[in-house]
């Protein structure tokens, strides 16, 4: 899956907190995290993904991830939700 998949997804989350909730509730199919996001912010999410066996995709920049989510601000994380 690529950012195109995220852009076209019917259901998705944007932001670290919302994405963490989706992973915890086992609703996330794939998680995207920006490489330039603060490690302290994304560390727990990455650990959750490993624990729950959710695929994690690294995206180059927060700006690029925000744009893929259809928002005009940067995003540290996002997820495609299961149907």
PyMOL commands that set and color helices and strands:
alter all, ss='L'
color gray80, all
select helices_A, chain A and resi 3-8+16-24+39-52+62-68
alter helices_A, ss='H'
color red, helices_A
select strands_A, chain A and resi 12-14+28-34+55-59+77-81
alter strands_A, ss='S'
color yellow, strands_A
deselect
rebuild
show_as cartoon
